[in-house]
Amino acid sequence: MLLSNTEYVPGHNVTRHLGLVQGSTVRSKHAGRDFMAGLKNIVGGELKGYTELLNESRQEALERMQAQAVQLGANAVINIRFSTSNIAAGASELLAYGTAVVIEAGH
């Protein structure tokens, strides 16, 4: 499946729009990561535990969005965007959404 953050894919024609698809995941902080993050706040530097958590969350949200697109019969998702929001203290949602389409190679 082709995934794109643009509204169209050069060299391909959109033959059907199947609608909005989305995938999300809600993750909470990990006590061990919070402890290490607190130490990093003192000395500075990348919070690698949180970077890994965000990467895992993005991947899971994309996979869920893609699965929804497959169920609709899409072979591509265009105009993909990400959004985050706080759900509760220490828990956040990462949402991936886009437009499920059927594309074919252009002439």
Backbone as XML, in Angstrom:
<?xml version="1.0"?>
<chain id="A" units="angstrom">
  <residue number="1" name="MET">
    <atom name="N" x="0.850" y="-1.180" z="0.000"/>
    <atom name="CA" x="0.000" y="0.000" z="0.000"/>
    <atom name="C" x="0.887" y="1.231" z="0.000"/>
  </residue>
  <residue number="2" name="LEU">
    <atom name="N" x="0.520" y="2.181" z="-0.840"/>
    <atom name="CA" x="1.254" y="3.435" z="-0.922"/>
    <atom name="C" x="0.707" y="4.402" z="0.133"/>
  </residue>
  <residue number="3" name="LEU">
    <atom name="N" x="1.599" y="4.994" z="0.906"/>
    <atom name="CA" x="1.242" y="5.990" z="1.919"/>
    <atom name="C" x="1.930" y="7.289" z="1.569"/>
  </residue>
  <residue number="4" name="SER">
    <atom name="N" x="1.174" y="8.400" z="1.557"/>
    <atom name="CA" x="1.746" y="9.683" z="1.164"/>
    <atom name="C" x="1.147" y="10.816" z="1.993"/>
  </residue>
  <residue number="5" name="ASN">
    <atom name="N" x="1.992" y="11.795" z="2.294"/>
    <atom name="CA" x="1.487" y="12.971" z="3.001"/>
    <atom name="C" x="1.084" y="14.086" z="2.034"/>
  </residue>
  <residue number="6" name="THR">
    <atom name="N" x="1.122" y="13.797" z="0.736"/>
    <atom name="CA" x="0.700" y="14.780" z="-0.261"/>
    <atom name="C" x="-0.729" y="14.485" z="-0.715"/>
  </residue>
  <residue number="7" name="GLU">
    <atom name="N" x="-1.344" y="15.452" z="-1.384"/>
    <atom name="CA" x="-2.727" y="15.295" z="-1.832"/>
    <atom name="C" x="-2.853" y="14.435" z="-3.081"/>
  </residue>
  <residue number="8" name="TYR">
    <atom name="N" x="-1.761" y="14.222" z="-3.777"/>
    <atom name="CA" x="-1.756" y="13.363" z="-4.954"/>
    <atom name="C" x="-0.377" y="12.722" z="-5.053"/>
  </residue>
  <residue number="9" name="VAL">
    <atom name="N" x="-0.285" y="11.685" z="-5.878"/>
    <atom name="CA" x="0.975" y="10.977" z="-6.072"/>
    <atom name="C" x="1.393" y="11.164" z="-7.520"/>
  </residue>
  <residue number="10" name="PRO">
    <atom name="N" x="2.502" y="11.846" z="-7.761"/>
    <atom name="CA" x="2.946" y="12.058" z="-9.144"/>
    <atom name="C" x="3.031" y="10.732" z="-9.910"/>
  </residue>
  <residue number="11" name="GLY">
    <atom name="N" x="2.503" y="10.734" z="-11.113"/>
    <atom name="CA" x="2.540" y="9.546" z="-11.958"/>
    <atom name="C" x="1.402" y="8.574" z="-11.714"/>
  </residue>
  <residue number="12" name="HIS">
    <atom name="N" x="0.493" y="8.904" z="-10.795"/>
    <atom name="CA" x="-0.645" y="8.035" z="-10.496"/>
    <atom name="C" x="-1.942" y="8.842" z="-10.547"/>
  </residue>
  <residue number="13" name="ASN">
    <atom name="N" x="-2.991" y="8.198" z="-11.003"/>
    <atom name="CA" x="-4.306" y="8.818" z="-11.035"/>
    <atom name="C" x="-5.173" y="8.226" z="-9.939"/>
  </residue>
  <residue number="14" name="VAL">
    <atom name="N" x="-5.872" y="9.069" z="-9.210"/>
    <atom name="CA" x="-6.845" y="8.599" z="-8.226"/>
    <atom name="C" x="-8.115" y="8.244" z="-8.985"/>
  </residue>
  <residue number="15" name="THR">
    <atom name="N" x="-8.510" y="6.980" z="-8.901"/>
    <atom name="CA" x="-9.711" y="6.542" z="-9.616"/>
    <atom name="C" x="-10.932" y="6.471" z="-8.701"/>
  </residue>
  <residue number="16" name="ARG">
    <atom name="N" x="-10.710" y="6.349" z="-7.395"/>
    <atom name="CA" x="-11.824" y="6.324" z="-6.425"/>
    <atom name="C" x="-11.365" y="6.895" z="-5.098"/>
  </residue>
  <residue number="17" name="HIS">
    <atom name="N" x="-12.200" y="7.739" z="-4.513"/>
    <atom name="CA" x="-12.006" y="8.209" z="-3.139"/>
    <atom name="C" x="-12.886" y="7.343" z="-2.249"/>
  </residue>
  <residue number="18" name="LEU">
    <atom name="N" x="-12.294" y="6.739" z="-1.232"/>
    <atom name="CA" x="-13.043" y="5.845" z="-0.357"/>
    <atom name="C" x="-13.337" y="6.462" z="1.003"/>
  </residue>
  <residue number="19" name="GLY">
    <atom name="N" x="-12.795" y="7.629" z="1.256"/>
    <atom name="CA" x="-13.114" y="8.336" z="2.492"/>
    <atom name="C" x="-11.986" y="8.375" z="3.502"/>
  </residue>
  <residue number="20" name="LEU">
    <atom name="N" x="-12.298" y="8.989" z="4.622"/>
    <atom name="CA" x="-11.349" y="9.181" z="5.708"/>
    <atom name="C" x="-11.062" y="7.861" z="6.408"/>
  </residue>
  <residue number="21" name="VAL">
    <atom name="N" x="-9.794" y="7.619" z="6.666"/>
    <atom name="CA" x="-9.378" y="6.478" z="7.487"/>
    <atom name="C" x="-8.485" y="6.999" z="8.596"/>
  </residue>
  <residue number="22" name="GLN">
    <atom name="N" x="-8.509" y="6.292" z="9.710"/>
    <atom name="CA" x="-7.695" y="6.731" z="10.836"/>
    <atom name="C" x="-7.246" y="5.536" z="11.658"/>
  </residue>
  <residue number="23" name="GLY">
    <atom name="N" x="-6.188" y="5.754" z="12.383"/>
    <atom name="CA" x="-5.692" y="4.772" z="13.332"/>
    <atom name="C" x="-5.134" y="5.529" z="14.505"/>
  </residue>
  <residue number="24" name="SER">
    <atom name="N" x="-5.348" y="5.012" z="15.696"/>
    <atom name="CA" x="-4.831" y="5.716" z="16.867"/>
    <atom name="C" x="-4.334" y="4.734" z="17.901"/>
  </residue>
  <residue number="25" name="THR">
    <atom name="N" x="-3.561" y="5.252" z="18.822"/>
    <atom name="CA" x="-3.093" y="4.491" z="19.968"/>
    <atom name="C" x="-3.007" y="5.447" z="21.145"/>
  </residue>
  <residue number="26" name="VAL">
    <atom name="N" x="-3.328" y="4.949" z="22.308"/>
    <atom name="CA" x="-3.214" y="5.737" z="23.534"/>
    <atom name="C" x="-2.131" y="5.088" z="24.369"/>
  </residue>
  <residue number="27" name="ARG">
    <atom name="N" x="-1.158" y="5.870" z="24.740"/>
    <atom name="CA" x="-0.021" y="5.371" z="25.520"/>
    <atom name="C" x="0.120" y="6.156" z="26.808"/>
  </residue>
  <residue number="28" name="SER">
    <atom name="N" x="0.605" y="5.476" z="27.828"/>
    <atom name="CA" x="0.862" y="6.151" z="29.096"/>
    <atom name="C" x="2.356" y="6.173" z="29.357"/>
  </residue>
  <residue number="29" name="LYS">
    <atom name="N" x="2.742" y="7.053" z="30.225"/>
    <atom name="CA" x="4.150" y="7.154" z="30.603"/>
    <atom name="C" x="4.558" y="5.910" z="31.372"/>
  </residue>
  <residue number="30" name="HIS">
    <atom name="N" x="5.826" y="5.624" z="31.321"/>
    <atom name="CA" x="6.414" y="4.498" z="32.026"/>
    <atom name="C" x="7.240" y="5.052" z="33.180"/>
  </residue>
  <residue number="31" name="ALA">
    <atom name="N" x="7.065" y="4.505" z="34.378"/>
    <atom name="CA" x="7.743" y="5.034" z="35.569"/>
    <atom name="C" x="9.257" y="5.098" z="35.377"/>
  </residue>
  <residue number="32" name="GLY">
    <atom name="N" x="9.833" y="4.072" z="34.790"/>
    <atom name="CA" x="11.280" y="4.063" z="34.570"/>
    <atom name="C" x="11.711" y="5.149" z="33.601"/>
  </residue>
  <residue number="33" name="ARG">
    <atom name="N" x="10.924" y="5.332" z="32.539"/>
    <atom name="CA" x="11.232" y="6.388" z="31.574"/>
    <atom name="C" x="11.089" y="7.758" z="32.225"/>
  </residue>
  <residue number="34" name="ASP">
    <atom name="N" x="10.065" y="7.919" z="33.074"/>
    <atom name="CA" x="9.873" y="9.204" z="33.760"/>
    <atom name="C" x="11.045" y="9.527" z="34.665"/>
  </residue>
  <residue number="35" name="PHE">
    <atom name="N" x="11.555" y="8.528" z="35.356"/>
    <atom name="CA" x="12.697" y="8.748" z="36.237"/>
    <atom name="C" x="13.908" y="9.213" z="35.436"/>
  </residue>
  <residue number="36" name="MET">
    <atom name="N" x="14.176" y="8.509" z="34.329"/>
    <atom name="CA" x="15.323" y="8.872" z="33.480"/>
    <atom name="C" x="15.105" y="10.241" z="32.839"/>
  </residue>
  <residue number="37" name="ALA">
    <atom name="N" x="13.867" y="10.555" z="32.452"/>
    <atom name="CA" x="13.563" y="11.860" z="31.868"/>
    <atom name="C" x="13.824" y="12.955" z="32.879"/>
  </residue>
  <residue number="38" name="GLY">
    <atom name="N" x="13.476" y="12.702" z="34.137"/>
    <atom name="CA" x="13.743" y="13.679" z="35.190"/>
    <atom name="C" x="15.222" y="13.958" z="35.332"/>
  </residue>
  <residue number="39" name="LEU">
    <atom name="N" x="16.028" y="12.919" z="35.224"/>
    <atom name="CA" x="17.487" y="13.112" z="35.296"/>
    <atom name="C" x="17.992" y="13.896" z="34.087"/>
  </residue>
  <residue number="40" name="LYS">
    <atom name="N" x="17.453" y="13.592" z="32.906"/>
    <atom name="CA" x="17.867" y="14.305" z="31.692"/>
    <atom name="C" x="17.500" y="15.781" z="31.765"/>
  </residue>
  <residue number="41" name="ASN">
    <atom name="N" x="16.391" y="16.093" z="32.430"/>
    <atom name="CA" x="15.996" y="17.496" z="32.569"/>
    <atom name="C" x="17.034" y="18.283" z="33.349"/>
  </residue>
  <residue number="42" name="ILE">
    <atom name="N" x="17.759" y="17.622" z="34.205"/>
    <atom name="CA" x="18.801" y="18.297" z="34.993"/>
    <atom name="C" x="20.035" y="18.559" z="34.136"/>
  </residue>
  <residue number="43" name="VAL">
    <atom name="N" x="20.459" y="17.552" z="33.360"/>
    <atom name="CA" x="21.700" y="17.671" z="32.591"/>
    <atom name="C" x="21.480" y="17.996" z="31.123"/>
  </residue>
  <residue number="44" name="GLY">
    <atom name="N" x="20.254" y="17.870" z="30.637"/>
    <atom name="CA" x="19.962" y="18.145" z="29.234"/>
    <atom name="C" x="20.201" y="16.940" z="28.356"/>
  </residue>
  <residue number="45" name="GLY">
    <atom name="N" x="19.686" y="16.981" z="27.151"/>
    <atom name="CA" x="19.890" y="15.906" z="26.186"/>
    <atom name="C" x="18.575" y="15.293" z="25.748"/>
  </residue>
  <residue number="46" name="GLU">
    <atom name="N" x="18.687" y="14.403" z="24.779"/>
    <atom name="CA" x="17.507" y="13.737" z="24.218"/>
    <atom name="C" x="16.907" y="12.767" z="25.224"/>
  </residue>
  <residue number="47" name="LEU">
    <atom name="N" x="15.599" y="12.730" z="25.281"/>
    <atom name="CA" x="14.881" y="11.775" z="26.116"/>
    <atom name="C" x="14.589" y="10.546" z="25.258"/>
  </residue>
  <residue number="48" name="LYS">
    <atom name="N" x="15.576" y="9.661" z="25.136"/>
    <atom name="CA" x="15.501" y="8.544" z="24.191"/>
    <atom name="C" x="14.335" y="7.608" z="24.474"/>
  </residue>
  <residue number="49" name="GLY">
    <atom name="N" x="13.985" y="7.433" z="25.737"/>
    <atom name="CA" x="12.840" y="6.581" z="26.064"/>
    <atom name="C" x="11.558" y="7.121" z="25.467"/>
  </residue>
  <residue number="50" name="TYR">
    <atom name="N" x="11.387" y="8.446" z="25.517"/>
    <atom name="CA" x="10.188" y="9.058" z="24.944"/>
    <atom name="C" x="10.244" y="9.078" z="23.421"/>
  </residue>
  <residue number="51" name="THR">
    <atom name="N" x="11.441" y="9.240" z="22.866"/>
    <atom name="CA" x="11.589" y="9.175" z="21.411"/>
    <atom name="C" x="11.158" y="7.796" z="20.908"/>
  </residue>
  <residue number="52" name="GLU">
    <atom name="N" x="11.597" y="6.748" z="21.596"/>
    <atom name="CA" x="11.204" y="5.385" z="21.224"/>
    <atom name="C" x="9.700" y="5.194" z="21.365"/>
  </residue>
  <residue number="53" name="LEU">
    <atom name="N" x="9.125" y="5.714" z="22.445"/>
    <atom name="CA" x="7.686" y="5.599" z="22.669"/>
    <atom name="C" x="6.901" y="6.274" z="21.542"/>
  </residue>
  <residue number="54" name="LEU">
    <atom name="N" x="7.333" y="7.465" z="21.129"/>
    <atom name="CA" x="6.653" y="8.168" z="20.040"/>
    <atom name="C" x="6.796" y="7.426" z="18.718"/>
  </residue>
  <residue number="55" name="ASN">
    <atom name="N" x="7.990" y="6.895" z="18.445"/>
    <atom name="CA" x="8.184" y="6.135" z="17.206"/>
    <atom name="C" x="7.282" y="4.903" z="17.170"/>
  </residue>
  <residue number="56" name="GLU">
    <atom name="N" x="7.195" y="4.181" z="18.293"/>
    <atom name="CA" x="6.325" y="3.004" z="18.369"/>
    <atom name="C" x="4.859" y="3.408" z="18.190"/>
  </residue>
  <residue number="57" name="SER">
    <atom name="N" x="4.475" y="4.511" z="18.796"/>
    <atom name="CA" x="3.092" y="4.985" z="18.707"/>
    <atom name="C" x="2.736" y="5.377" z="17.277"/>
  </residue>
  <residue number="58" name="ARG">
    <atom name="N" x="3.636" y="6.113" z="16.606"/>
    <atom name="CA" x="3.389" y="6.502" z="15.211"/>
    <atom name="C" x="3.227" y="5.272" z="14.323"/>
  </residue>
  <residue number="59" name="GLN">
    <atom name="N" x="4.104" y="4.295" z="14.511"/>
    <atom name="CA" x="4.051" y="3.087" z="13.692"/>
    <atom name="C" x="2.743" y="2.329" z="13.918"/>
  </residue>
  <residue number="60" name="GLU">
    <atom name="N" x="2.326" y="2.197" z="15.177"/>
    <atom name="CA" x="1.088" y="1.487" z="15.478"/>
    <atom name="C" x="-0.126" y="2.219" z="14.896"/>
  </residue>
  <residue number="61" name="ALA">
    <atom name="N" x="-0.155" y="3.539" z="15.026"/>
    <atom name="CA" x="-1.268" y="4.319" z="14.474"/>
    <atom name="C" x="-1.318" y="4.180" z="12.949"/>
  </residue>
  <residue number="62" name="LEU">
    <atom name="N" x="-0.153" y="4.226" z="12.286"/>
    <atom name="CA" x="-0.104" y="4.060" z="10.831"/>
    <atom name="C" x="-0.608" y="2.677" z="10.411"/>
  </residue>
  <residue number="63" name="GLU">
    <atom name="N" x="-0.189" y="1.651" z="11.139"/>
    <atom name="CA" x="-0.618" y="0.288" z="10.808"/>
    <atom name="C" x="-2.126" y="0.137" z="10.957"/>
  </residue>
  <residue number="64" name="ARG">
    <atom name="N" x="-2.702" y="0.747" z="11.986"/>
    <atom name="CA" x="-4.151" y="0.664" z="12.186"/>
    <atom name="C" x="-4.901" y="1.438" z="11.104"/>
  </residue>
  <residue number="65" name="MET">
    <atom name="N" x="-4.360" y="2.594" z="10.709"/>
    <atom name="CA" x="-4.967" y="3.376" z="9.632"/>
    <atom name="C" x="-4.917" y="2.577" z="8.328"/>
  </residue>
  <residue number="66" name="GLN">
    <atom name="N" x="-3.781" y="1.979" z="8.058"/>
    <atom name="CA" x="-3.597" y="1.201" z="6.843"/>
    <atom name="C" x="-4.553" y="0.001" z="6.819"/>
  </residue>
  <residue number="67" name="ALA">
    <atom name="N" x="-4.739" y="-0.658" z="7.943"/>
    <atom name="CA" x="-5.665" y="-1.802" z="8.015"/>
    <atom name="C" x="-7.090" y="-1.353" z="7.698"/>
  </residue>
  <residue number="68" name="GLN">
    <atom name="N" x="-7.477" y="-0.183" z="8.188"/>
    <atom name="CA" x="-8.815" y="0.332" z="7.891"/>
    <atom name="C" x="-8.957" y="0.619" z="6.394"/>
  </residue>
  <residue number="69" name="ALA">
    <atom name="N" x="-7.896" y="1.148" z="5.778"/>
    <atom name="CA" x="-7.921" y="1.436" z="4.343"/>
    <atom name="C" x="-8.049" y="0.144" z="3.535"/>
  </residue>
  <residue number="70" name="VAL">
    <atom name="N" x="-7.343" y="-0.890" z="3.937"/>
    <atom name="CA" x="-7.426" y="-2.186" z="3.252"/>
    <atom name="C" x="-8.855" y="-2.721" z="3.314"/>
  </residue>
  <residue number="71" name="GLN">
    <atom name="N" x="-9.506" y="-2.589" z="4.465"/>
    <atom name="CA" x="-10.892" y="-3.056" z="4.609"/>
    <atom name="C" x="-11.833" y="-2.354" z="3.634"/>
  </residue>
  <residue number="72" name="LEU">
    <atom name="N" x="-11.511" y="-1.103" z="3.285"/>
    <atom name="CA" x="-12.340" y="-0.355" z="2.343"/>
    <atom name="C" x="-12.004" y="-0.668" z="0.885"/>
  </residue>
  <residue number="73" name="GLY">
    <atom name="N" x="-10.904" y="-1.393" z="0.657"/>
    <atom name="CA" x="-10.497" y="-1.722" z="-0.698"/>
    <atom name="C" x="-9.496" y="-0.750" z="-1.296"/>
  </residue>
  <residue number="74" name="ALA">
    <atom name="N" x="-8.868" y="0.057" z="-0.473"/>
    <atom name="CA" x="-7.887" y="1.043" z="-0.956"/>
    <atom name="C" x="-6.545" y="0.382" z="-1.253"/>
  </residue>
  <residue number="75" name="ASN">
    <atom name="N" x="-5.800" y="1.003" z="-2.161"/>
    <atom name="CA" x="-4.417" y="0.588" z="-2.371"/>
    <atom name="C" x="-3.453" y="1.732" z="-2.063"/>
  </residue>
  <residue number="76" name="ALA">
    <atom name="N" x="-4.011" y="2.836" z="-1.529"/>
    <atom name="CA" x="-3.181" y="3.972" z="-1.127"/>
    <atom name="C" x="-3.937" y="4.825" z="-0.110"/>
  </residue>
  <residue number="77" name="VAL">
    <atom name="N" x="-3.169" y="5.543" z="0.708"/>
    <atom name="CA" x="-3.725" y="6.560" z="1.595"/>
    <atom name="C" x="-2.936" y="7.827" z="1.337"/>
  </residue>
  <residue number="78" name="ILE">
    <atom name="N" x="-3.643" y="8.890" z="0.982"/>
    <atom name="CA" x="-2.987" y="10.158" z="0.679"/>
    <atom name="C" x="-3.350" y="11.206" z="1.730"/>
  </residue>
  <residue number="79" name="ASN">
    <atom name="N" x="-2.587" y="12.290" z="1.705"/>
    <atom name="CA" x="-2.817" y="13.431" z="2.597"/>
    <atom name="C" x="-2.785" y="13.006" z="4.069"/>
  </residue>
  <residue number="80" name="ILE">
    <atom name="N" x="-1.824" y="12.148" z="4.418"/>
    <atom name="CA" x="-1.706" y="11.629" z="5.782"/>
    <atom name="C" x="-1.211" y="12.729" z="6.723"/>
  </residue>
  <residue number="81" name="ARG">
    <atom name="N" x="-1.842" y="12.780" z="7.892"/>
    <atom name="CA" x="-1.478" y="13.726" z="8.937"/>
    <atom name="C" x="-1.428" y="12.997" z="10.271"/>
  </residue>
  <residue number="82" name="PHE">
    <atom name="N" x="-0.719" y="13.594" z="11.227"/>
    <atom name="CA" x="-0.644" y="13.083" z="12.591"/>
    <atom name="C" x="-1.160" y="14.143" z="13.547"/>
  </residue>
  <residue number="83" name="SER">
    <atom name="N" x="-1.747" y="13.689" z="14.639"/>
    <atom name="CA" x="-2.222" y="14.590" z="15.674"/>
    <atom name="C" x="-2.007" y="13.916" z="17.025"/>
  </residue>
  <residue number="84" name="THR">
    <atom name="N" x="-1.771" y="14.710" z="18.042"/>
    <atom name="CA" x="-1.646" y="14.174" z="19.389"/>
    <atom name="C" x="-2.555" y="14.951" z="20.323"/>
  </residue>
  <residue number="85" name="SER">
    <atom name="N" x="-2.972" y="14.291" z="21.394"/>
    <atom name="CA" x="-3.772" y="14.962" z="22.409"/>
    <atom name="C" x="-3.597" y="14.248" z="23.739"/>
  </residue>
  <residue number="86" name="ASN">
    <atom name="N" x="-3.785" y="14.983" z="24.816"/>
    <atom name="CA" x="-3.756" y="14.390" z="26.150"/>
    <atom name="C" x="-5.116" y="13.791" z="26.440"/>
  </residue>
  <residue number="87" name="ILE">
    <atom name="N" x="-5.120" y="12.570" z="26.933"/>
    <atom name="CA" x="-6.355" y="11.876" z="27.270"/>
    <atom name="C" x="-6.610" y="11.984" z="28.774"/>
  </residue>
  <residue number="88" name="ALA">
    <atom name="N" x="-5.570" y="11.750" z="29.553"/>
    <atom name="CA" x="-5.638" y="11.812" z="31.012"/>
    <atom name="C" x="-4.237" y="12.138" z="31.508"/>
  </residue>
  <residue number="89" name="ALA">
    <atom name="N" x="-4.109" y="12.345" z="32.785"/>
    <atom name="CA" x="-2.785" y="12.623" z="33.348"/>
    <atom name="C" x="-1.842" y="11.476" z="33.013"/>
  </residue>
  <residue number="90" name="GLY">
    <atom name="N" x="-0.788" y="11.783" z="32.286"/>
    <atom name="CA" x="0.200" y="10.771" z="31.937"/>
    <atom name="C" x="-0.142" y="9.908" z="30.745"/>
  </residue>
  <residue number="91" name="ALA">
    <atom name="N" x="-1.254" y="10.172" z="30.057"/>
    <atom name="CA" x="-1.630" y="9.365" z="28.893"/>
    <atom name="C" x="-1.953" y="10.274" z="27.712"/>
  </residue>
  <residue number="92" name="SER">
    <atom name="N" x="-1.457" y="9.888" z="26.545"/>
    <atom name="CA" x="-1.673" y="10.680" z="25.336"/>
    <atom name="C" x="-2.106" y="9.779" z="24.188"/>
  </residue>
  <residue number="93" name="GLU">
    <atom name="N" x="-2.865" y="10.379" z="23.272"/>
    <atom name="CA" x="-3.280" y="9.684" z="22.059"/>
    <atom name="C" x="-2.460" y="10.204" z="20.887"/>
  </residue>
  <residue number="94" name="LEU">
    <atom name="N" x="-2.038" y="9.292" z="20.030"/>
    <atom name="CA" x="-1.427" y="9.667" z="18.766"/>
    <atom name="C" x="-2.355" y="9.153" z="17.676"/>
  </residue>
  <residue number="95" name="LEU">
    <atom name="N" x="-2.782" y="10.048" z="16.802"/>
    <atom name="CA" x="-3.739" y="9.740" z="15.744"/>
    <atom name="C" x="-3.090" y="9.954" z="14.386"/>
  </residue>
  <residue number="96" name="ALA">
    <atom name="N" x="-3.245" y="8.977" z="13.505"/>
    <atom name="CA" x="-2.839" y="9.112" z="12.103"/>
    <atom name="C" x="-4.118" y="9.059" z="11.272"/>
  </residue>
  <residue number="97" name="TYR">
    <atom name="N" x="-4.251" y="9.976" z="10.310"/>
    <atom name="CA" x="-5.447" y="9.975" z="9.476"/>
    <atom name="C" x="-5.104" y="10.438" z="8.072"/>
  </residue>
  <residue number="98" name="GLY">
    <atom name="N" x="-5.926" y="10.010" z="7.126"/>
    <atom name="CA" x="-5.720" y="10.373" z="5.738"/>
    <atom name="C" x="-6.920" y="9.964" z="4.901"/>
  </residue>
  <residue number="99" name="THR">
    <atom name="N" x="-6.774" y="10.075" z="3.593"/>
    <atom name="CA" x="-7.844" y="9.736" z="2.666"/>
    <atom name="C" x="-7.505" y="8.432" z="1.944"/>
  </residue>
  <residue number="100" name="ALA">
    <atom name="N" x="-8.373" y="7.439" z="2.116"/>
    <atom name="CA" x="-8.191" y="6.159" z="1.437"/>
    <atom name="C" x="-8.629" y="6.321" z="-0.014"/>
  </residue>
  <residue number="101" name="VAL">
    <atom name="N" x="-7.796" y="5.858" z="-0.937"/>
    <atom name="CA" x="-8.083" y="5.976" z="-2.356"/>
    <atom name="C" x="-7.651" y="4.721" z="-3.096"/>
  </residue>
  <residue number="102" name="VAL">
    <atom name="N" x="-8.157" y="4.610" z="-4.315"/>
    <atom name="CA" x="-7.661" y="3.611" z="-5.262"/>
    <atom name="C" x="-6.914" y="4.402" z="-6.330"/>
  </residue>
  <residue number="103" name="ILE">
    <atom name="N" x="-5.673" y="4.017" z="-6.574"/>
    <atom name="CA" x="-4.869" y="4.716" z="-7.585"/>
    <atom name="C" x="-4.421" y="3.711" z="-8.639"/>
  </residue>
  <residue number="104" name="GLU">
    <atom name="N" x="-4.112" y="4.249" z="-9.815"/>
    <atom name="CA" x="-3.505" y="3.450" z="-10.877"/>
    <atom name="C" x="-2.439" y="4.317" z="-11.523"/>
  </residue>
  <residue number="105" name="ALA">
    <atom name="N" x="-1.493" y="3.658" z="-12.171"/>
    <atom name="CA" x="-0.419" y="4.387" z="-12.839"/>
    <atom name="C" x="-0.993" y="5.277" z="-13.925"/>
  </residue>
  <residue number="106" name="GLY">
    <atom name="N" x="-0.455" y="6.498" z="-14.018"/>
    <atom name="CA" x="-0.913" y="7.450" z="-15.043"/>
    <atom name="C" x="-0.431" y="7.050" z="-16.424"/>
  </residue>
  <residue number="107" name="HIS">
    <atom name="N" x="-0.966" y="7.705" z="-17.409"/>
    <atom name="CA" x="-0.607" y="7.394" z="-18.798"/>
    <atom name="C" x="0.313" y="8.450" z="-19.343"/>
  </residue>
</chain>
